[in-house]
Amino acid sequence: MGIEVKNITKYYGDQQALNDVSFSVGKGEIVGFLGPNGAGKSTMMKILTGYITPNKGEAFINGNSVKDEIKKVQQEIGYLPEHNPLYLEMYVREYLNFLARIHRVPQKRIAEVIQLTGLTPEANKKIEQLSKGYRQRVGIAAALLHDPKVLILDEPTTGLDPNQLVEIRNLIKKVGEEKTIFLSTHIMQEVEALCERVVIINKGCIVTDKKLADLKGSEEQILRVEFDYRVETVALQRLEHLLEAVNVGGFLYELSFSTTTDMRSAVFDFAHDNGLKILQLHQKHENLEELFRKLTVG
Ligand SMILES: Nc1ncnc2c1ncn2[C@@H]1O[C@H](COP(=O)(O)OP(=O)(O)OP(=O)(O)O)[C@@H](O)[C@H]1O
């Protein structure tokens, strides 16, 4: 198991940040940790990396307890904190060199991470001269220096322009081919672009832990169908699993079903049995952003 979190609760004074949180991330998975501002994402990541301790519960990284085996955990884990703290006055290579010496990483690894993170053209620049996207690369390079098996990335693309965003996502994907990645974000699109699975947190509680495909499929099915003639919505009620039929203009109807079984052939049969022709028929997927809002609102 890459990451295992068991019943973690965390308070800052009276403020509860995490409430009995449990989830796991399998070896080699890229899992998105999604939640609105203040949901508890950074708190969870700081607990996983041993920066802060929970009031209750335990976390394990590749089977090592964060509480009892922190040295082993530090070897296994690379961490990009939310505000990517860098020594701006240092040169890129110098900074990585400095970290490599602290962590007793062989020198040849510096060249490897520079190449892996696409920093070669910027390696001899001062960090303060770099764009935000390249600074993130430096942060990721730093997290990768000791070749950890698990990467924890706290909002790795926040504040990047659209081009930088795509570049950093591609880098994360590339790194994710070999490592377990747990990354936080408050952008659903990010999860769609990078992750197979998503854990959604709201107000310190896990509200969803699902594969993305299941998350999309778990919602009601909506079909948009245009007939060649008007149909009474009452007649449409005869369709099995129908929740609602709404005329959205002309002979166009939006049909909601309480099943994930594809209902298009049933609609086709309905048209045939009622002497209607279908001019268009397609499935409308619920926008994941809408789903996220539903799960985290209030
Ligand atoms: N050091 C702290 N002292 C007191 N309260 C804190 C501290 N750090 C976080 N909190 C509170 O704990 C809750 C969870 O915060 P956390 O930073 O973990 O959320 P987040 O999901 O990472 O948010 P964001 O997306 O804004 O970074 C918030 O209500 C926050 O105000």
The ligand as an SDF file (V2000), in Angstrom:
LIG
                    3D

 31 33  0  0  0  0  0  0  0  0999 V2000
   -2.0030   26.6680   11.9770 N   0  0  0  0  0  0  0  0  0  0  0  0
   -3.3350   26.7570   12.0350 C   0  0  0  0  0  0  0  0  0  0  0  0
   -3.9450   27.2710   13.1230 N   0  0  0  0  0  0  0  0  0  0  0  0
   -5.2930   27.3460   13.2220 C   0  0  0  0  0  0  0  0  0  0  0  0
   -6.1430   26.9260   12.2630 N   0  0  0  0  0  0  0  0  0  0  0  0
   -5.5960   26.4070   11.1440 C   0  0  0  0  0  0  0  0  0  0  0  0
   -4.1570   26.2980   10.9750 C   0  0  0  0  0  0  0  0  0  0  0  0
   -3.9240   25.7410    9.7610 N   0  0  0  0  0  0  0  0  0  0  0  0
   -5.1450   25.5110    9.2010 C   0  0  0  0  0  0  0  0  0  0  0  0
   -6.1280   25.9020   10.0290 N   0  0  0  0  0  0  0  0  0  0  0  0
   -7.5800   25.7940    9.7990 C   0  0  0  0  0  0  0  0  0  0  0  0
   -7.8710   24.4140    9.5530 O   0  0  0  0  0  0  0  0  0  0  0  0
   -8.8160   24.2810    8.4930 C   0  0  0  0  0  0  0  0  0  0  0  0
   -8.2070   23.4400    7.3940 C   0  0  0  0  0  0  0  0  0  0  0  0
   -7.1410   24.1930    6.7940 O   0  0  0  0  0  0  0  0  0  0  0  0
   -6.2140   23.6160    5.6150 P   0  0  0  0  0  0  0  0  0  0  0  0
   -5.1510   24.6320    5.3690 O   0  0  0  0  0  0  0  0  0  0  0  0
   -5.8000   22.2440    5.9530 O   0  0  0  0  0  0  0  0  0  0  0  0
   -7.2580   23.5970    4.4150 O   0  0  0  0  0  0  0  0  0  0  0  0
   -7.0040   23.4640    2.8490 P   0  0  0  0  0  0  0  0  0  0  0  0
   -8.0550   22.5120    2.3510 O   0  0  0  0  0  0  0  0  0  0  0  0
   -5.5860   23.1100    2.5810 O   0  0  0  0  0  0  0  0  0  0  0  0
   -7.3290   24.9190    2.3310 O   0  0  0  0  0  0  0  0  0  0  0  0
   -6.6860   25.7660    1.0960 P   0  0  0  0  0  0  0  0  0  0  0  0
   -7.2340   25.1440   -0.1560 O   0  0  0  0  0  0  0  0  0  0  0  0
   -7.2320   27.1340    1.3430 O   0  0  0  0  0  0  0  0  0  0  0  0
   -5.1910   25.6790    1.2220 O   0  0  0  0  0  0  0  0  0  0  0  0
   -9.1750   25.6980    8.0730 C   0  0  0  0  0  0  0  0  0  0  0  0
  -10.3530   26.0590    8.7520 O   0  0  0  0  0  0  0  0  0  0  0  0
   -8.0140   26.5310    8.5360 C   0  0  0  0  0  0  0  0  0  0  0  0
   -8.4030   27.8350    8.8220 O   0  0  0  0  0  0  0  0  0  0  0  0
  1  2  1  0
  2  3  1  0
  2  7  2  0
  3  4  2  0
  4  5  1  0
  5  6  2  0
  6  7  1  0
  6 10  1  0
  7  8  1  0
  8  9  2  0
  9 10  1  0
 10 11  1  0
 11 12  1  0
 11 30  1  0
 12 13  1  0
 13 14  1  0
 13 28  1  0
 14 15  1  0
 15 16  1  0
 16 17  2  0
 16 18  1  0
 16 19  1  0
 19 20  1  0
 20 21  2  0
 20 22  1  0
 20 23  1  0
 23 24  1  0
 24 25  2  0
 24 26  1  0
 24 27  1  0
 28 29  1  0
 28 30  1  0
 30 31  1  0
M  END
$$$$
